[in-house]
Amino acid sequence: MDIIYQRGKATAVEVVENLPDAPSNSTVRTLLRLLEDKGHLRHEEENLRYVYLPTVPREKARRSALKQILQTFFNNSAEQSVAAILELSKSNISNAELERISQLVEQAKKEGR
């Protein structure tokens, strides 16, 4: 999905070419078909090839995926999820990012969330 979002559209061959340690071409085609069956992708035929396009904007897909992760792994707890993200990112997180996170927390407090 990331490759298709980055490119806007892609064939199975283009997906394979852009994957590090890519699985077989048939595996990628199967995954693309499954993503299409689930409604995440659609295809158009161009020059006898299927070209895959996302069906929803990246931001909407991101929110949906994050909601699923929160439910599945963090029991819908913002605290637990943020703690896990900070733990994973502690060596890579900048002071500017920490400041922005602090601002978001303060804003949420003011809004009574």
N, C-alpha and C positions, 0 to 999 in steps of 0.2 A: 504494500500500500504506500509506503514511504516513497518508493521510486516513482510510482504513478502520480502521487501528489506533487513530487518535485518536478516531474516532466510535464504534467498536465494530462498526458496520455502515453501509453506504451504498449508495444507488442510483447508477447512472451519472451521472444528472443532478446528484446531490449532490457527486459527485467533481468534475465539471466546474465547478460553482459554487465549489468550494474550491481550485481550481488557479489560480495566477497565470498569465496568458498561456495559458489552457487551449487544447488542440487541439480539434478538432471533437468533437461528441458521438459520432459514429460511430467516431472514432479511440479515444476513451476506452472505448467498449463493446468494441471489438476487443481492446484491451489487457487489459481485465478478463476477457474470455473466454480469452485466452492465459494469464493468471495462473491462471485456474481450471483450464485444461487441464494446467498444470504442477503443480497441487496446492496452490498458495498460497492460493487462495480457494475458497469454495463459495457457492452462491446458494440463496436461498429465494424463493418467489413470495409477494408481498404486494400485494393489490389490483391484480393484473395487471402488477406491476413486479417485476423481479429486484432483490433486496436482497443485496448481497455481504458476506460475513463472512470473516475470516481463518481458515485451517484450523490454524494453529499459533500458540502464544503469541509475542508480540513478541520476548521474550528469546531464544527458540529460533531465530527467524528472523534476529535480529541476529547470533547466533553463527555460523549457517550462512553468512550473507552475508560476515561478516568472514573466516571461514575461506577462502572462495572468493577474496576480495580478496588475502589473504596469499599464497595459492598462485599466483594469476594475476600479481600485480604485484610481489611482494616475495620470490619464491622461498622462501616459508615462513620468512622471516627476521623475527623479532620486532624485532631491532635496526634493520633497514632501515625497517620500518613505523613504529616509534616515532619514529625520526629524521624521517621524512616528516611525521608528525602534528605534532611539535614545530616543525618548520620552517614549516608552514602556520599554526600557531596562535600563533607567538611573540608577536604583538602583542596577542592576546586571552587568553592564558593567565594565570591569576592565581597569586600566590604560594601560595595554599592548594592549588590544583590541582597545582602543581609539588611541593609537600610531599607530597601524597597519592601522586603518582607515585613519589617517592623511597621512601615507605613500602612501596609495592607491590614495588618492585625489591628492597628489603632483605628483605622477607618471602619473595620468590622465592629469594633467595640462601640464606636459612636453610633453606628446604625442599628445597634442592638441585636446583632446576629449571634 
